[in-house]
Amino acid sequence: MGTVIEISFFMLVIATVAFAPLGYFIYNYTKKDGEPFGDFEHPEVHDHSIVDDLAEKVKEKLVH
């Protein structure tokens, strides 16, 4: 009976350590009104990059 209690205790400790990051993420997500890492995207200041231009060219060639 003692081994069952020991195994259950260690399983509880391992589960707590394993799911702590998920709980922290959920806590932050609910705390900041659905923005877990704050507002880091600013589309009005987004400049086009070479990658954006290349992706547009590839998309145009695939469509036509």
Stockholm file with secondary structure:
# STOCKHOLM 1.0

chainA/1-64         MGTVIEISFFMLVIATVAFAPLGYFIYNYTKKDGEPFGDFEHPEVHDHSIVDDLAEKVKEKLVH
#=GR chainA/1-64 SS CHHHHHHHHHHHHHHHHHHHHHHHHHHHHHHTTTCTTCCCCCGGGCCCCHHHHHHHHHHHHHHC
#=GC SS_cons        CHHHHHHHHHHHHHHHHHHHHHHHHHHHHHHTTTCTTCCCCCGGGCCCCHHHHHHHHHHHHHHC
//
